[in-house]
Amino acid sequence: MSRIFTSSVASVHPLYVAKAERKGRTRSEVDEVIRWLTGFDQATLERHLRDGTTFADFFAAATLNPASARITGSVCGVKVQEVADPLMRRIRYLDKLVDELAKGRPMEKILRRVD
């Protein structure tokens, strides 16, 4: 089992926010992409962050957005659509969304509203 599976989402969330903020994006936008991917509302996301929920439990409780299957591309040289382990693929989807946010991609495209 990968170590990231047992890491808390709260331990990585500030890194996602810092990456986005370095590129002029906001925590609110990071949270928006997380909510879009997981189906959580803000209160539920905040509870998971406060409670130290692991990535395994976080994604087990999530209702993955059906459009998430349209997330493609590479994160750290790995094509997200080719990741075999379902949990690792979901984590890579999240990484990819934050990368796209940090690269200045419009929110409509990040949330797969427009191709």
Secondary structure, DSSP 4 states (H G I P E B T S, - for coil): --HHHHSBHHHHHHHHHHHHHHTT--HHHHHHHHHHHH---HHHHHHHHHHT-BHHHHHHH----GGGGG--SEETTEEGGG--SHHHHHHHHHHHHHHHHHTT--HHHHTTS--
